[in-house]
């Protein structure tokens, strides 16, 4: 399809990167940021909202975790919220276009939602709220707002309330399973 539409696609893992070394809190980060982002006139982040145990939600902020060209990025999983904030500070999003055409909660549902924002933090806050999760409980949102990447408050336009009501929440037992897994990890560490 890319050939047919004459769209040039790149594999970010194969792109030339600039090395970013940054200290956040007491942690040292070393990321490989593809130079493609520095050369781009417009960076459009197209996330799909999902529940995720380690970070509660994955959306626009988390979407750029995969853009780190460092081959061993798994080392940042234990400090993923901080990693997400540092990456989003170094890769600027001009526009978020959320793909909520079909979403997953307790079940998959066709929601027919397309949402956009110029503010990556506000987009994730709106999605967290839609998923019935407090944005203040999502580490990447809180840390990114503190770093000035965006604002966690948002003003929805359109029928936002409809999508809040329609988003398929996780079942209580799913939430309990997530909490139990978190407690287990705190006690016994990563397995």
N, C-alpha and C positions, 0 to 999 in steps of 0.2 A: 504494500500500500504506500509506503514511503517513496518508493521509486515512481509509482504511478502519479502521486501527488507532488513529486519533485521536492520532497522534504529531506534535508540532510540530518541523519541521526548519528549520534556519537555514543560510544560506550565510555562512560566517565572513568572507568577503571583503566582505560587505555590512554587517557588524556594526560598531557603534561600538567604537573601540579606545582603549586607553591607550598612550601612548608610553613605552617603556622604553629608557633609554640606560644602557649599562653598559660598563665597561672590563674586559676579561679578558686578562691578560698585557699585551701592548702594543697590543692592538687595541680599537677603539671599536665598539660595536654599538648600533644603533638599531632596535628592533623595535616593531611595532604588535601589541599583544596584545589580542584581542577581549575586551571586558568580560564577555561571556557566561561565560568561564571563572571570573571573579571572583564572579559571581552564582550559579554552579552549586553545588548541594549535593553533587553527586557527579560526578567526571570519570572516565569509563571510556574507556580507550585500547584500541582493537581493531585491532592491527596484523596484518599478514600477513608472515611471515618470507621474505626473499629475499636472494640474493647480490647485491651491488652493487659495482662496481669502485672507485668513489671512497672508499667508507666500509666496504668488505668485506661488511657485512650491513646490511640495513634492517629494523628491527623497531620496538619501542615507542618508543625514544628518537628515532629518525629520523622516526617518524610525525608528530611535532609540528612538524617543519620547515615543513610546509605550513600550519600554523596561524598563521604570521606574516602579518598582514594587509598588510604592506608590499608594494606592487605590484612592486617591483624586487628581490625576494628573491634573484634569480640572482646578485647581487653577492656573496652570502655563500658561493657554491659553492666558492671557492678556500680558504675557512676554514670548511668545513662542520662539522667535528668540534667546533670551538669554538662555532659558532653553535648546534648541537644542544644542547650543554651549557647555554648561556645560556638558550635557550628553555625547556628542561626545568626550569631553576631558577625560571623565571617562570610556568610553567603546571604546576601540581601535578597529578599523576596519583594518583587514589585507588585505582584498580584497573586492571590490565592483563588483558585476556582475549584470548589469542593465537588467531588463526584459522589453524590448521594442518590444516584438513580436506583440502586438497590443496596441495602444495608443489612448488616447482620447484628442481631442481638440474641435473644433466646432462639430466634429463627431468622431466616432470610426473608426480607420483605422488600417489595418494589415500592420505593418511597417517591421516586421521580423528583428528587431534590437536586438542584444545582444552586450553589451558594457562592458568592464571591466577596472578597474583602481585600483592601490594600494593606491591612494590618494582620500579620500572621498570628500574633498573640490573641487578638480579638476574635479571629476566625476559630482558633482552637477553644477559646472560652465559650463561644456560642455553641460549638459542637458539644463540648463537655456538658453544658447546661441542657442541650437537647437530649443528651444521653442520660440525663438525670444524675450527673456527677458534678459536684461543686468544683468550679475551676480553681478555687483556692486549695483543693486537695491534690491537684495535679502538679507535681514538682516542676516539670518543664515549663508550664505556664507561669508559675510563680517566679521561678528563676529568670526566665526570659523577660518578664515584666520588670523585675528588679534591675536587670541589665539595660533596660531602656530600649529593647528590641521592638516592643509594641506595648499596647495597653490592654489589660485584661477586661476592661469594661467594653461593652458593645451596645449598639443601638440597632436592633434588627429592623429591616424594611421588608414589607411583604407579609406573608402569612406564616410567620415563624412559629406562632403558638400551635398551629395545625401540625407542624412537623415535630414539635416537642411532644404533642399528644400521640402522634403516630409512630415515633421511633420505637422499635422493638427493644424494650429494656431487657437486661439480664434477669433471670429468675433469682429469687432470694438464695436458693441453694448454690447457684453459680457465684454469687457474691460471697457466701460463706466459704465456699471452696477456695476462692481467691484469697480471702483473709487467712484461712488456715495455711495455705501455701506460703503466705508472707510471714506468718509467725514461725513456721517450720524453718524458712530460710534464715530468719534472724537468730534462731536458736542453734541450728546446725550448719549454717552457711550454705554456700552453693554446692550442689552435688555434682 
